Amino acid sequence: MGRLGYSIPVSIEVGIKYYKQRSSTPGTLFISKAIYIVKKATGHSNAPGVWSTEQIIDVMHANDSFIYTQLWALGRVATPKFLTSQTPSLDYVSSLPKLLANRSATPRALTIHEIKEYVQDYARAAENAIKAGFDGVEILATNGYLIDQFLQDVSNERTDEYGGSIENCARFALEIVDAVVKAVGEGRTAIRLSP
């Protein structure tokens, strides 16, 4: 069920039915749709955050199934018009200031300080997900989202410790994994990467 299946950013009966159907076989591991780690990481309407999942989690657990959620931040994939419509408006950010096709604005490169904040935002979001009842989290580092923007040479031309070599380009993702593992444990942490 994609984000456009929601008319408001909270769980609805249709969503609950959807997850209940998928948990009908005991022991099933289900990885939910991505949820925003913090408000500043948004960029589309109608997508949930950790605060909207309790009913879905209860349905999955009632059928003796397990549920992980994906944690994401959009970066330059966000819709600039959506970001500026928020109060207060949110920054349009990425690994570097490079215009993405079909976007009306150029994102601002994250500072080192902001990168470190995002690492902690992921750790807090993982803690919140576990407190909300998720069995674990999957860090979404695919599809051109913020972490993937650091991993891909087409979107990462940084010259600091987060760009250049493969090790440096992977640093943001690895710091997030380390912080999430520290927050919730390695048995509750997964990462999804693009090929």
C-alpha positions in Angstrom: 0.0 0.0 0.0 1.7 3.2 -1.2 1.5 6.6 0.4 -1.3 7.7 -1.9 -3.5 5.0 -0.4 -3.9 7.4 2.5 -6.1 10.5 2.4 -4.6 11.8 5.6 -1.2 10.9 7.2 -2.7 8.4 9.7 -3.7 4.7 9.6 -7.2 4.1 8.2 -9.4 1.0 8.1 -8.2 0.1 4.6 -4.6 0.1 5.8 -5.5 -2.1 8.7 -7.3 -4.5 6.5 -4.3 -4.5 4.1 -1.8 -5.4 6.8 -4.1 -7.9 8.4 -4.4 -9.8 5.2 -0.6 -9.9 4.8 -0.1 -11.2 8.3 -2.5 -14.2 8.0 0.3 -16.8 8.0 2.0 -16.9 11.4 5.7 -16.1 11.4 5.4 -13.8 8.4 8.0 -11.0 8.3 6.5 -7.9 6.8 8.4 -4.7 6.0 6.0 -1.8 5.9 6.1 1.2 3.7 8.6 3.9 4.5 7.9 6.3 7.3 9.5 9.7 7.8 12.2 9.9 10.4 11.5 13.6 11.3 9.4 16.4 9.8 12.4 18.0 8.1 12.9 14.7 6.1 9.5 14.9 4.5 8.8 16.1 1.0 5.5 14.5 -0.1 2.0 14.7 1.3 0.1 11.7 2.8 3.0 9.7 4.1 3.0 8.5 7.7 5.5 8.9 10.5 6.1 6.6 13.4 3.2 8.1 15.2 0.5 6.6 12.9 1.2 2.8 13.1 0.0 1.4 16.4 -3.2 -0.2 15.0 -1.3 -1.8 12.1 1.3 -3.2 14.4 -1.3 -4.7 16.7 -3.0 -6.5 13.7 0.3 -7.9 12.6 1.2 -9.2 16.1 -2.2 -10.6 16.7 -1.5 -13.1 13.8 1.9 -14.0 15.3 3.7 -12.1 12.5 6.6 -9.7 12.6 6.7 -6.1 11.2 9.7 -3.9 10.4 9.3 -0.4 9.1 11.4 1.4 6.6 13.0 4.7 7.7 13.6 7.3 5.1 14.6 10.9 4.4 13.9 12.2 0.9 16.6 14.8 0.2 16.5 16.1 -3.3 13.6 13.7 -4.2 11.3 15.9 -2.1 8.9 18.2 -3.8 10.2 21.8 -3.2 6.7 23.3 -3.4 5.6 20.9 -0.6 8.6 21.9 1.6 7.9 25.6 1.2 4.2 25.1 2.0 5.0 23.8 5.5 5.0 26.1 8.6 7.8 26.8 9.1 9.1 26.0 5.6 11.5 23.0 5.4 14.9 23.1 3.7 15.4 21.4 0.3 18.7 19.5 0.9 20.9 16.8 -0.7 24.5 15.6 -0.7 25.3 18.5 -3.1 23.5 21.4 -4.8 22.6 19.7 -8.1 19.3 20.2 -9.9 17.3 17.1 -10.3 15.3 16.7 -13.5 11.6 17.8 -13.1 12.3 19.8 -9.9 11.8 23.6 -9.8 14.6 24.3 -7.3 18.2 23.2 -6.6 18.7 21.6 -3.2 21.2 23.0 -0.7 24.1 20.7 0.3 23.9 19.4 3.8 26.6 20.7 6.2 28.7 18.3 8.2 26.8 19.4 11.3 23.5 18.7 9.5 24.7 15.2 8.4 25.5 14.4 12.0 22.0 15.5 13.0 20.5 13.3 10.4 22.4 10.3 11.8 20.9 11.0 15.2 17.5 11.6 13.7 17.6 8.0 12.2 18.6 6.6 15.6 15.8 8.4 17.4 13.3 7.3 14.7 14.4 3.7 15.2 13.9 4.0 18.9 10.5 5.5 18.4 9.6 2.7 16.0 10.5 0.0 18.5 8.6 1.9 21.3 5.6 2.0 18.9 5.8 -1.8 18.7 7.7 -2.5 15.5 9.9 -5.6 15.7 12.7 -3.8 13.8 13.6 -1.2 11.2 14.9 -1.2 7.7 17.0 1.8 6.7 15.9 2.8 3.2 19.1 3.7 1.2 17.6 3.2 -2.2 15.7 4.8 -5.1 17.6 8.1 -5.0 16.5 9.1 -1.4 18.9 11.0 0.8 21.2 8.1 1.9 21.4 6.9 -1.7 22.3 10.4 -2.8 25.5 10.0 -0.8 26.2 6.5 -2.2 25.8 7.4 -5.9 28.6 9.2 -7.7 26.1 11.0 -10.0 24.7 12.8 -6.9 27.7 12.9 -4.7 30.6 15.1 -5.8 31.5 16.2 -2.3 35.2 16.8 -1.5 35.0 16.4 2.3 34.8 13.1 4.3 31.4 12.3 2.8 32.6 12.2 -0.8 35.3 11.0 -3.2 36.3 7.5 -2.3 33.9 4.6 -1.9 34.6 4.6 1.8 33.8 8.3 2.1 30.6 8.0 0.0 29.4 5.1 2.2 30.3 7.0 5.5 26.8 8.6 5.9 25.0 5.2 5.5 27.5 3.4 7.8 27.2 6.1 10.5 23.4 5.7 10.3 23.6 1.9 10.6 26.0 2.2 13.6 23.8 4.7 15.3 20.6 2.6 14.7 22.3 -0.6 15.9 23.5 1.2 19.0 19.9 2.5 19.6 17.9 -0.7 18.9 20.3 -3.5 18.5 21.7 -5.4 15.5 18.9 -8.0 15.5 16.4 -5.2 14.9 18.3 -3.4 12.2 18.3 -3.9 8.4 19.4 -1.8 5.5 18.0 -1.8 1.9 20.5 -0.8 -0.8 20.1 -0.1 -4.5 22.1 -2.3 -6.9 
